[in-house]
Amino acid sequence: MRPTLLDAAELDAALRSLPLWQRVTTAGGREGVRRDFQFEDFNAAFGFMSRVAMMAERLDHHPEWSNVYNRVAVTLSTHDAGGVTALDLKLAHFCDAATTDRGAGKS
């Protein structure tokens, strides 16, 4: 079953519970949500990416991301739906939870 695209009102409501995430347009032209994370060091950033990667595999839903030393930029958008779906929000909430006690700055 194909994930259902969120409409603008649904996305606005969802982003209220994800205040550090912002709407973006992806390189592929889809709507997405993005957050930049900053950690104490590379090890903490890599640990975060490992935790998120395991959840992404369980969800079969993978982020677009980049890492430079202690920074990780995460963009979420569902390719086959053409924008943001509940899967993106679930992974965004997981990302936030994965940082609460592991040294992530609020970037």
Biopython code that builds the backbone (N, CA, C, O; Angstrom):
import numpy as np
from Bio.PDB.StructureBuilder import StructureBuilder

atoms = [
    (1, "MET", "N", (0.838, -1.178, 0.000)),
    (1, "MET", "CA", (0.000, 0.000, 0.000)),
    (1, "MET", "C", (0.887, 1.248, 0.000)),
    (1, "MET", "O", (1.845, 1.356, 0.766)),
    (2, "ARG", "N", (0.542, 2.167, -0.868)),
    (2, "ARG", "CA", (1.309, 3.406, -1.002)),
    (2, "ARG", "C", (0.995, 4.355, 0.159)),
    (2, "ARG", "O", (-0.173, 4.536, 0.502)),
    (3, "PRO", "N", (2.019, 4.962, 0.768)),
    (3, "PRO", "CA", (1.776, 5.922, 1.860)),
    (3, "PRO", "C", (0.969, 7.120, 1.368)),
    (3, "PRO", "O", (1.087, 7.535, 0.216)),
    (4, "THR", "N", (0.154, 7.664, 2.257)),
    (4, "THR", "CA", (-0.701, 8.801, 1.915)),
    (4, "THR", "C", (0.006, 10.118, 2.194)),
    (4, "THR", "O", (0.518, 10.345, 3.290)),
    (5, "LEU", "N", (0.027, 10.969, 1.200)),
    (5, "LEU", "CA", (0.618, 12.295, 1.309)),
    (5, "LEU", "C", (-0.185, 13.145, 2.286)),
    (5, "LEU", "O", (-1.415, 13.140, 2.248)),
    (6, "LEU", "N", (0.502, 13.871, 3.159)),
    (6, "LEU", "CA", (-0.176, 14.784, 4.079)),
    (6, "LEU", "C", (-0.513, 16.077, 3.346)),
    (6, "LEU", "O", (0.274, 16.568, 2.537)),
    (7, "ASP", "N", (-1.682, 16.616, 3.636)),
    (7, "ASP", "CA", (-1.995, 17.915, 3.049)),
    (7, "ASP", "C", (-1.357, 19.007, 3.912)),
    (7, "ASP", "O", (-0.804, 18.717, 4.973)),
    (8, "ALA", "N", (-1.432, 20.249, 3.463)),
    (8, "ALA", "CA", (-0.754, 21.362, 4.136)),
    (8, "ALA", "C", (-1.201, 21.521, 5.590)),
    (8, "ALA", "O", (-0.370, 21.746, 6.470)),
    (9, "ALA", "N", (-2.494, 21.405, 5.846)),
    (9, "ALA", "CA", (-3.003, 21.571, 7.213)),
    (9, "ALA", "C", (-2.512, 20.443, 8.122)),
    (9, "ALA", "O", (-2.152, 20.686, 9.274)),
    (10, "GLU", "N", (-2.497, 19.221, 7.611)),
    (10, "GLU", "CA", (-2.009, 18.085, 8.400)),
    (10, "GLU", "C", (-0.522, 18.240, 8.717)),
    (10, "GLU", "O", (-0.084, 17.953, 9.831)),
    (11, "LEU", "N", (0.241, 18.691, 7.737)),
    (11, "LEU", "CA", (1.672, 18.883, 7.956)),
    (11, "LEU", "C", (1.925, 20.014, 8.949)),
    (11, "LEU", "O", (2.776, 19.883, 9.830)),
    (12, "ASP", "N", (1.210, 21.102, 8.819)),
    (12, "ASP", "CA", (1.345, 22.206, 9.782)),
    (12, "ASP", "C", (1.058, 21.732, 11.204)),
    (12, "ASP", "O", (1.801, 22.058, 12.130)),
    (13, "ALA", "N", (-0.010, 20.969, 11.377)),
    (13, "ALA", "CA", (-0.375, 20.449, 12.697)),
    (13, "ALA", "C", (0.709, 19.523, 13.227)),
    (13, "ALA", "O", (1.071, 19.592, 14.402)),
    (14, "ALA", "N", (1.226, 18.659, 12.367)),
    (14, "ALA", "CA", (2.261, 17.706, 12.788)),
    (14, "ALA", "C", (3.554, 18.412, 13.182)),
    (14, "ALA", "O", (4.229, 17.997, 14.123)),
    (15, "LEU", "N", (3.898, 19.480, 12.461)),
    (15, "LEU", "CA", (5.145, 20.187, 12.754)),
    (15, "LEU", "C", (5.097, 20.934, 14.089)),
    (15, "LEU", "O", (6.141, 21.325, 14.612)),
    (16, "ARG", "N", (3.922, 21.133, 14.634)),
    (16, "ARG", "CA", (3.838, 21.744, 15.968)),
    (16, "ARG", "C", (4.480, 20.851, 17.022)),
    (16, "ARG", "O", (4.997, 21.342, 18.025)),
    (17, "SER", "N", (4.448, 19.537, 16.795)),
    (17, "SER", "CA", (5.082, 18.618, 17.739)),
    (17, "SER", "C", (6.537, 18.331, 17.355)),
    (17, "SER", "O", (7.216, 17.550, 18.022)),
    (18, "LEU", "N", (7.002, 18.954, 16.297)),
    (18, "LEU", "CA", (8.386, 18.816, 15.829)),
    (18, "LEU", "C", (8.955, 20.218, 15.565)),
    (18, "LEU", "O", (9.278, 20.548, 14.424)),
    (19, "PRO", "N", (9.078, 21.044, 16.616)),
    (19, "PRO", "CA", (9.399, 22.460, 16.413)),
    (19, "PRO", "C", (10.772, 22.737, 15.813)),
    (19, "PRO", "O", (10.999, 23.835, 15.305)),
    (20, "LEU", "N", (11.684, 21.790, 15.854)),
    (20, "LEU", "CA", (13.019, 22.022, 15.305)),
    (20, "LEU", "C", (13.143, 21.581, 13.844)),
    (20, "LEU", "O", (14.201, 21.719, 13.230)),
    (21, "TRP", "N", (12.065, 21.058, 13.307)),
    (21, "TRP", "CA", (12.023, 20.633, 11.913)),
    (21, "TRP", "C", (11.377, 21.736, 11.083)),
    (21, "TRP", "O", (10.494, 22.451, 11.558)),
    (22, "GLN", "N", (11.827, 21.862, 9.841)),
    (22, "GLN", "CA", (11.268, 22.875, 8.956)),
    (22, "GLN", "C", (10.915, 22.269, 7.604)),
    (22, "GLN", "O", (11.517, 21.289, 7.162)),
    (23, "ARG", "N", (9.935, 22.870, 6.968)),
    (23, "ARG", "CA", (9.563, 22.454, 5.624)),
    (23, "ARG", "C", (10.663, 22.846, 4.646)),
    (23, "ARG", "O", (11.257, 23.919, 4.753)),
    (24, "VAL", "N", (10.921, 21.963, 3.696)),
    (24, "VAL", "CA", (11.901, 22.243, 2.644)),
    (24, "VAL", "C", (11.410, 21.635, 1.338)),
    (24, "VAL", "O", (10.489, 20.818, 1.326)),
    (25, "THR", "N", (12.023, 22.035, 0.262)),
    (25, "THR", "CA", (11.839, 21.364, -1.019)),
    (25, "THR", "C", (13.106, 20.562, -1.273)),
    (25, "THR", "O", (14.206, 21.112, -1.238)),
    (26, "THR", "N", (12.961, 19.275, -1.526)),
    (26, "THR", "CA", (14.123, 18.411, -1.730)),
    (26, "THR", "C", (14.749, 18.668, -3.089)),
    (26, "THR", "O", (14.166, 19.345, -3.936)),
    (27, "ALA", "N", (15.942, 18.123, -3.289)),
    (27, "ALA", "CA", (16.623, 18.248, -4.579)),
    (27, "ALA", "C", (15.769, 17.665, -5.697)),
    (27, "ALA", "O", (15.872, 18.096, -6.846)),
    (28, "GLY", "N", (14.922, 16.686, -5.369)),
    (28, "GLY", "CA", (14.044, 16.081, -6.365)),
    (28, "GLY", "C", (12.749, 16.840, -6.581)),
    (28, "GLY", "O", (11.901, 16.416, -7.366)),
    (29, "GLY", "N", (12.589, 17.986, -5.873)),
    (29, "GLY", "CA", (11.411, 18.814, -6.053)),
    (29, "GLY", "C", (10.216, 18.433, -5.193)),
    (29, "GLY", "O", (9.138, 19.007, -5.346)),
    (30, "ARG", "N", (10.393, 17.466, -4.287)),
    (30, "ARG", "CA", (9.309, 17.074, -3.387)),
    (30, "ARG", "C", (9.338, 17.926, -2.130)),
    (30, "ARG", "O", (10.380, 18.459, -1.750)),
    (31, "GLU", "N", (8.174, 18.048, -1.487)),
    (31, "GLU", "CA", (8.147, 18.689, -0.177)),
    (31, "GLU", "C", (8.751, 17.710, 0.832)),
    (31, "GLU", "O", (8.552, 16.498, 0.740)),
    (32, "GLY", "N", (9.487, 18.255, 1.786)),
    (32, "GLY", "CA", (10.087, 17.434, 2.827)),
    (32, "GLY", "C", (10.183, 18.210, 4.122)),
    (32, "GLY", "O", (9.784, 19.372, 4.202)),
    (33, "VAL", "N", (10.720, 17.551, 5.135)),
    (33, "VAL", "CA", (11.016, 18.207, 6.402)),
    (33, "VAL", "C", (12.490, 17.969, 6.710)),
    (33, "VAL", "O", (13.044, 16.920, 6.381)),
    (34, "ARG", "N", (13.120, 18.963, 7.349)),
    (34, "ARG", "CA", (14.562, 18.897, 7.581)),
    (34, "ARG", "C", (14.903, 19.413, 8.964)),
    (34, "ARG", "O", (14.273, 20.329, 9.493)),
    (35, "ARG", "N", (15.920, 18.791, 9.526)),
    (35, "ARG", "CA", (16.503, 19.279, 10.768)),
    (35, "ARG", "C", (18.001, 19.065, 10.711)),
    (35, "ARG", "O", (18.476, 18.041, 10.222)),
    (36, "ASP", "N", (18.742, 20.043, 11.217)),
    (36, "ASP", "CA", (20.188, 19.931, 11.360)),
    (36, "ASP", "C", (20.490, 19.646, 12.816)),
    (36, "ASP", "O", (20.026, 20.357, 13.708)),
    (37, "PHE", "N", (21.265, 18.609, 13.050)),
    (37, "PHE", "CA", (21.657, 18.202, 14.403)),
    (37, "PHE", "C", (23.137, 18.509, 14.606)),
    (37, "PHE", "O", (23.931, 18.398, 13.672)),
    (38, "GLN", "N", (23.501, 18.888, 15.805)),
    (38, "GLN", "CA", (24.905, 19.075, 16.146)),
    (38, "GLN", "C", (25.181, 18.299, 17.427)),
    (38, "GLN", "O", (24.429, 18.397, 18.397)),
    (39, "PHE", "N", (26.258, 17.533, 17.425)),
    (39, "PHE", "CA", (26.623, 16.667, 18.535)),
    (39, "PHE", "C", (27.952, 17.095, 19.142)),
    (39, "PHE", "O", (28.631, 17.980, 18.621)),
    (40, "GLU", "N", (28.306, 16.467, 20.233)),
    (40, "GLU", "CA", (29.567, 16.795, 20.914)),
    (40, "GLU", "C", (30.782, 16.498, 20.045)),
    (40, "GLU", "O", (31.767, 17.237, 20.070)),
    (41, "ASP", "N", (30.709, 15.404, 19.271)),
    (41, "ASP", "CA", (31.854, 14.989, 18.461)),
    (41, "ASP", "C", (31.377, 14.027, 17.372)),
    (41, "ASP", "O", (30.187, 13.728, 17.271)),
    (42, "PHE", "N", (32.311, 13.552, 16.568)),
    (42, "PHE", "CA", (31.985, 12.653, 15.475)),
    (42, "PHE", "C", (31.390, 11.347, 15.986)),
    (42, "PHE", "O", (30.446, 10.826, 15.392)),
    (43, "ASN", "N", (31.921, 10.821, 17.062)),
    (43, "ASN", "CA", (31.432, 9.558, 17.603)),
    (43, "ASN", "C", (29.946, 9.652, 17.966)),
    (43, "ASN", "O", (29.178, 8.738, 17.665)),
    (44, "ALA", "N", (29.543, 10.733, 18.598)),
    (44, "ALA", "CA", (28.136, 10.923, 18.963)),
    (44, "ALA", "C", (27.271, 11.070, 17.707)),
    (44, "ALA", "O", (26.164, 10.534, 17.649)),
    (45, "ALA", "N", (27.771, 11.790, 16.711)),
    (45, "ALA", "CA", (27.022, 11.952, 15.459)),
    (45, "ALA", "C", (26.854, 10.609, 14.755)),
    (45, "ALA", "O", (25.774, 10.287, 14.258)),
    (46, "PHE", "N", (27.927, 9.834, 14.720)),
    (46, "PHE", "CA", (27.871, 8.536, 14.054)),
    (46, "PHE", "C", (26.961, 7.569, 14.807)),
    (46, "PHE", "O", (26.248, 6.780, 14.187)),
    (47, "GLY", "N", (26.980, 7.623, 16.131)),
    (47, "GLY", "CA", (26.081, 6.788, 16.924)),
    (47, "GLY", "C", (24.628, 7.113, 16.630)),
    (47, "GLY", "O", (23.802, 6.210, 16.492)),
    (48, "PHE", "N", (24.310, 8.401, 16.534)),
    (48, "PHE", "CA", (22.965, 8.848, 16.176)),
    (48, "PHE", "C", (22.576, 8.279, 14.815)),
    (48, "PHE", "O", (21.483, 7.737, 14.654)),
    (49, "MET", "N", (23.460, 8.402, 13.847)),
    (49, "MET", "CA", (23.161, 7.905, 12.509)),
    (49, "MET", "C", (22.936, 6.399, 12.522)),
    (49, "MET", "O", (22.081, 5.894, 11.794)),
    (50, "SER", "N", (23.689, 5.685, 13.334)),
    (50, "SER", "CA", (23.507, 4.230, 13.434)),
    (50, "SER", "C", (22.140, 3.884, 14.009)),
    (50, "SER", "O", (21.466, 2.982, 13.511)),
    (51, "ARG", "N", (21.726, 4.598, 15.057)),
    (51, "ARG", "CA", (20.402, 4.343, 15.651)),
    (51, "ARG", "C", (19.291, 4.643, 14.647)),
    (51, "ARG", "O", (18.339, 3.873, 14.513)),
    (52, "VAL", "N", (19.419, 5.757, 13.951)),
    (52, "VAL", "CA", (18.404, 6.119, 12.965)),
    (52, "VAL", "C", (18.403, 5.115, 11.808)),
    (52, "VAL", "O", (17.338, 4.757, 11.304)),
    (53, "ALA", "N", (19.570, 4.666, 11.392)),
    (53, "ALA", "CA", (19.647, 3.692, 10.296)),
    (53, "ALA", "C", (18.924, 2.398, 10.650)),
    (53, "ALA", "O", (18.254, 1.815, 9.798)),
    (54, "MET", "N", (19.049, 1.944, 11.881)),
    (54, "MET", "CA", (18.356, 0.713, 12.289)),
    (54, "MET", "C", (16.843, 0.899, 12.256)),
    (54, "MET", "O", (16.119, 0.005, 11.818)),
    (55, "MET", "N", (16.362, 2.049, 12.715)),
    (55, "MET", "CA", (14.923, 2.317, 12.662)),
    (55, "MET", "C", (14.456, 2.464, 11.209)),
    (55, "MET", "O", (13.388, 1.973, 10.844)),
    (56, "ALA", "N", (15.248, 3.131, 10.397)),
    (56, "ALA", "CA", (14.893, 3.299, 8.990)),
    (56, "ALA", "C", (14.731, 1.945, 8.306)),
    (56, "ALA", "O", (13.824, 1.765, 7.493)),
    (57, "GLU", "N", (15.590, 1.008, 8.625)),
    (57, "GLU", "CA", (15.471, -0.337, 8.069)),
    (57, "GLU", "C", (14.188, -1.010, 8.528)),
    (57, "GLU", "O", (13.502, -1.645, 7.727)),
    (58, "ARG", "N", (13.854, -0.878, 9.808)),
    (58, "ARG", "CA", (12.613, -1.472, 10.323)),
    (58, "ARG", "C", (11.391, -0.879, 9.629)),
    (58, "ARG", "O", (10.433, -1.591, 9.327)),
    (59, "LEU", "N", (11.430, 0.434, 9.376)),
    (59, "LEU", "CA", (10.312, 1.102, 8.721)),
    (59, "LEU", "C", (10.343, 0.946, 7.199)),
    (59, "LEU", "O", (9.360, 1.245, 6.521)),
    (60, "ASP", "N", (11.472, 0.477, 6.667)),
    (60, "ASP", "CA", (11.717, 0.454, 5.224)),
    (60, "ASP", "C", (11.483, 1.845, 4.641)),
    (60, "ASP", "O", (10.818, 2.024, 3.622)),
    (61, "HIS", "N", (12.066, 2.820, 5.343)),
    (61, "HIS", "CA", (11.900, 4.226, 4.974)),
    (61, "HIS", "C", (13.196, 4.945, 5.338)),
    (61, "HIS", "O", (13.543, 5.028, 6.516)),
    (62, "HIS", "N", (13.903, 5.458, 4.359)),
    (62, "HIS", "CA", (15.276, 5.911, 4.566)),
    (62, "HIS", "C", (15.424, 7.415, 4.365)),
    (62, "HIS", "O", (14.841, 7.986, 3.443)),
    (63, "PRO", "N", (16.212, 8.056, 5.238)),
    (63, "PRO", "CA", (16.402, 9.507, 5.150)),
    (63, "PRO", "C", (17.381, 9.897, 4.049)),
    (63, "PRO", "O", (18.181, 9.084, 3.585)),
    (64, "GLU", "N", (17.298, 11.142, 3.650)),
    (64, "GLU", "CA", (18.368, 11.777, 2.884)),
    (64, "GLU", "C", (19.161, 12.521, 3.940)),
    (64, "GLU", "O", (18.602, 13.344, 4.666)),
    (65, "TRP", "N", (20.446, 12.249, 4.039)),
    (65, "TRP", "CA", (21.207, 12.908, 5.093)),
    (65, "TRP", "C", (22.659, 13.087, 4.702)),
    (65, "TRP", "O", (23.165, 12.470, 3.765)),
    (66, "SER", "N", (23.307, 13.959, 5.459)),
    (66, "SER", "CA", (24.742, 14.160, 5.277)),
    (66, "SER", "C", (25.363, 14.370, 6.652)),
    (66, "SER", "O", (24.701, 14.780, 7.606)),
    (67, "ASN", "N", (26.648, 14.077, 6.718)),
    (67, "ASN", "CA", (27.378, 14.182, 7.977)),
    (67, "ASN", "C", (28.729, 14.824, 7.718)),
    (67, "ASN", "O", (29.462, 14.417, 6.816)),
    (68, "VAL", "N", (29.053, 15.838, 8.524)),
    (68, "VAL", "CA", (30.384, 16.423, 8.549)),
    (68, "VAL", "C", (30.764, 16.543, 10.014)),
    (68, "VAL", "O", (30.156, 17.307, 10.764)),
    (69, "TYR", "N", (31.766, 15.789, 10.411)),
    (69, "TYR", "CA", (32.263, 15.715, 11.782)),
    (69, "TYR", "C", (31.143, 15.554, 12.792)),
    (69, "TYR", "O", (30.627, 14.446, 12.940)),
    (70, "ASN", "N", (30.744, 16.598, 13.489)),
    (70, "ASN", "CA", (29.753, 16.467, 14.557)),
    (70, "ASN", "C", (28.354, 16.937, 14.137)),
    (70, "ASN", "O", (27.464, 17.072, 14.976)),
    (71, "ARG", "N", (28.170, 17.183, 12.846)),
    (71, "ARG", "CA", (26.870, 17.675, 12.351)),
    (71, "ARG", "C", (26.221, 16.636, 11.436)),
    (71, "ARG", "O", (26.887, 15.984, 10.632)),
    (72, "VAL", "N", (24.915, 16.504, 11.582)),
    (72, "VAL", "CA", (24.135, 15.623, 10.715)),
    (72, "VAL", "C", (22.914, 16.410, 10.236)),
    (72, "VAL", "O", (22.143, 16.925, 11.046)),
    (73, "ALA", "N", (22.746, 16.497, 8.929)),
    (73, "ALA", "CA", (21.569, 17.130, 8.335)),
    (73, "ALA", "C", (20.655, 16.017, 7.836)),
    (73, "ALA", "O", (21.079, 15.158, 7.063)),
    (74, "VAL", "N", (19.394, 16.036, 8.282)),
    (74, "VAL", "CA", (18.432, 14.989, 7.929)),
    (74, "VAL", "C", (17.262, 15.624, 7.183)),
    (74, "VAL", "O", (16.646, 16.574, 7.666)),
    (75, "THR", "N", (16.966, 15.092, 6.012)),
    (75, "THR", "CA", (15.784, 15.488, 5.252)),
    (75, "THR", "C", (14.928, 14.249, 5.049)),
    (75, "THR", "O", (15.421, 13.191, 4.657)),
    (76, "LEU", "N", (13.629, 14.400, 5.325)),
    (76, "LEU", "CA", (12.694, 13.287, 5.186)),
    (76, "LEU", "C", (11.605, 13.651, 4.190)),
    (76, "LEU", "O", (11.006, 14.723, 4.269)),
    (77, "SER", "N", (11.359, 12.747, 3.255)),
    (77, "SER", "CA", (10.312, 12.904, 2.251)),
    (77, "SER", "C", (10.072, 11.521, 1.663)),
    (77, "SER", "O", (11.021, 10.772, 1.430)),
    (78, "THR", "N", (8.828, 11.181, 1.425)),
    (78, "THR", "CA", (8.504, 9.864, 0.886)),
    (78, "THR", "C", (8.501, 9.932, -0.638)),
    (78, "THR", "O", (7.634, 10.559, -1.247)),
    (79, "HIS", "N", (9.489, 9.274, -1.239)),
    (79, "HIS", "CA", (9.682, 9.357, -2.688)),
    (79, "HIS", "C", (8.439, 8.929, -3.460)),
    (79, "HIS", "O", (7.975, 9.655, -4.340)),
    (80, "ASP", "N", (7.895, 7.753, -3.138)),
    (80, "ASP", "CA", (6.795, 7.243, -3.957)),
    (80, "ASP", "C", (5.472, 7.967, -3.727)),
    (80, "ASP", "O", (4.538, 7.791, -4.509)),
    (81, "ALA", "N", (5.369, 8.775, -2.674)),
    (81, "ALA", "CA", (4.162, 9.581, -2.453)),
    (81, "ALA", "C", (4.348, 11.010, -2.966)),
    (81, "ALA", "O", (3.378, 11.744, -3.153)),
    (82, "GLY", "N", (5.600, 11.392, -3.189)),
    (82, "GLY", "CA", (5.875, 12.723, -3.709)),
    (82, "GLY", "C", (5.882, 13.826, -2.671)),
    (82, "GLY", "O", (5.694, 14.994, -3.014)),
    (83, "GLY", "N", (6.095, 13.483, -1.407)),
    (83, "GLY", "CA", (6.137, 14.495, -0.351)),
    (83, "GLY", "C", (6.132, 13.868, 1.030)),
    (83, "GLY", "O", (6.603, 12.745, 1.209)),
    (84, "VAL", "N", (5.606, 14.584, 1.998)),
    (84, "VAL", "CA", (5.666, 14.163, 3.400)),
    (84, "VAL", "C", (4.467, 13.276, 3.741)),
    (84, "VAL", "O", (3.321, 13.596, 3.425)),
    (85, "THR", "N", (4.770, 12.149, 4.397)),
    (85, "THR", "CA", (3.751, 11.208, 4.859)),
    (85, "THR", "C", (3.954, 10.926, 6.348)),
    (85, "THR", "O", (4.886, 11.440, 6.967)),
    (86, "ALA", "N", (3.081, 10.113, 6.904)),
    (86, "ALA", "CA", (3.199, 9.718, 8.306)),
    (86, "ALA", "C", (4.519, 9.008, 8.584)),
    (86, "ALA", "O", (5.033, 9.103, 9.698)),
    (87, "LEU", "N", (5.080, 8.305, 7.613)),
    (87, "LEU", "CA", (6.375, 7.646, 7.807)),
    (87, "LEU", "C", (7.474, 8.664, 8.105)),
    (87, "LEU", "O", (8.335, 8.433, 8.953)),
    (88, "ASP", "N", (7.433, 9.788, 7.399)),
    (88, "ASP", "CA", (8.434, 10.830, 7.627)),
    (88, "ASP", "C", (8.320, 11.385, 9.042)),
    (88, "ASP", "O", (9.326, 11.607, 9.716)),
    (89, "LEU", "N", (7.093, 11.602, 9.480)),
    (89, "LEU", "CA", (6.879, 12.137, 10.829)),
    (89, "LEU", "C", (7.313, 11.141, 11.891)),
    (89, "LEU", "O", (7.893, 11.524, 12.907)),
    (90, "LYS", "N", (7.035, 9.869, 11.658)),
    (90, "LYS", "CA", (7.450, 8.834, 12.613)),
    (90, "LYS", "C", (8.973, 8.813, 12.736)),
    (90, "LYS", "O", (9.506, 8.722, 13.842)),
    (91, "LEU", "N", (9.664, 8.896, 11.619)),
    (91, "LEU", "CA", (11.129, 8.885, 11.660)),
    (91, "LEU", "C", (11.666, 10.184, 12.258)),
    (91, "LEU", "O", (12.682, 10.158, 12.952)),
    (92, "ALA", "N", (11.015, 11.309, 12.009)),
    (92, "ALA", "CA", (11.441, 12.581, 12.608)),
    (92, "ALA", "C", (11.322, 12.515, 14.132)),
    (92, "ALA", "O", (12.230, 12.942, 14.846)),
    (93, "HIS", "N", (10.210, 11.985, 14.626)),
    (93, "HIS", "CA", (10.043, 11.835, 16.080)),
    (93, "HIS", "C", (11.110, 10.906, 16.645)),
    (93, "HIS", "O", (11.644, 11.154, 17.726)),
    (94, "PHE", "N", (11.424, 9.836, 15.915)),
    (94, "PHE", "CA", (12.477, 8.927, 16.371)),
    (94, "PHE", "C", (13.819, 9.650, 16.434)),
    (94, "PHE", "O", (14.562, 9.491, 17.403)),
    (95, "CYS", "N", (14.135, 10.437, 15.414)),
    (95, "CYS", "CA", (15.391, 11.196, 15.407)),
    (95, "CYS", "C", (15.477, 12.096, 16.636)),
    (95, "CYS", "O", (16.508, 12.144, 17.307)),
    (96, "ASP", "N", (14.383, 12.811, 16.927)),
    (96, "ASP", "CA", (14.384, 13.688, 18.095)),
    (96, "ASP", "C", (14.596, 12.894, 19.378)),
    (96, "ASP", "O", (15.369, 13.307, 20.242)),
    (97, "ALA", "N", (13.922, 11.769, 19.507)),
    (97, "ALA", "CA", (14.054, 10.940, 20.706)),
    (97, "ALA", "C", (15.461, 10.357, 20.821)),
    (97, "ALA", "O", (15.972, 10.181, 21.927)),
    (98, "ALA", "N", (16.083, 10.061, 19.690)),
    (98, "ALA", "CA", (17.424, 9.471, 19.691)),
    (98, "ALA", "C", (18.489, 10.466, 20.128)),
    (98, "ALA", "O", (19.629, 10.075, 20.377)),
    (99, "THR", "N", (18.140, 11.741, 20.226)),
    (99, "THR", "CA", (19.123, 12.755, 20.602)),
    (99, "THR", "C", (18.955, 13.251, 22.031)),
    (99, "THR", "O", (19.852, 13.918, 22.547)),
    (100, "THR", "N", (17.849, 12.952, 22.682)),
    (100, "THR", "CA", (17.539, 13.598, 23.969)),
    (100, "THR", "C", (18.592, 13.405, 25.040)),
    (100, "THR", "O", (18.813, 14.305, 25.851)),
    (101, "ASP", "N", (19.244, 12.262, 25.066)),
    (101, "ASP", "CA", (20.235, 12.052, 26.121)),
    (101, "ASP", "C", (21.601, 11.717, 25.553)),
    (101, "ASP", "O", (22.411, 11.071, 26.218)),
    (102, "ARG", "N", (21.861, 12.152, 24.329)),
    (102, "ARG", "CA", (23.112, 11.783, 23.692)),
    (102, "ARG", "C", (23.908, 12.975, 23.157)),
    (102, "ARG", "O", (24.689, 12.835, 22.216)),
    (103, "GLY", "N", (23.711, 14.123, 23.751)),
    (103, "GLY", "CA", (24.572, 15.252, 23.430)),
    (103, "GLY", "C", (24.238, 16.018, 22.178)),
    (103, "GLY", "O", (25.110, 16.709, 21.651)),
    (104, "ALA", "N", (23.030, 15.936, 21.674)),
    (104, "ALA", "CA", (22.700, 16.694, 20.464)),
    (104, "ALA", "C", (22.344, 18.120, 20.832)),
    (104, "ALA", "O", (21.562, 18.366, 21.750)),
    (105, "GLY", "N", (22.922, 19.041, 20.112)),
    (105, "GLY", "CA", (22.542, 20.427, 20.277)),
    (105, "GLY", "C", (21.235, 20.703, 19.562)),
    (105, "GLY", "O", (20.838, 19.941, 18.680)),
    (106, "LYS", "N", (20.575, 21.758, 19.920)),
    (106, "LYS", "CA", (19.323, 22.119, 19.266)),
    (106, "LYS", "C", (19.621, 23.081, 18.140)),
    (106, "LYS", "O", (19.554, 24.300, 18.300)),
    (107, "SER", "N", (19.948, 22.514, 17.009)),
    (107, "SER", "CA", (20.275, 23.321, 15.824)),
    (107, "SER", "C", (19.103, 23.332, 14.890)),
    (107, "SER", "O", (19.165, 23.954, 13.829)),
]
sb = StructureBuilder()
sb.init_structure("model")
sb.init_model(0)
sb.init_chain("A")
sb.init_seg("    ")
for serial, (resi, resn, name, xyz) in enumerate(atoms, 1):
    if name == "N":
        sb.init_residue(resn, " ", resi, " ")
    sb.init_atom(name, np.array(xyz, "f"), 0.0, 1.0, " ", f" {name:<3s}", serial, name[0])
structure = sb.get_structure()
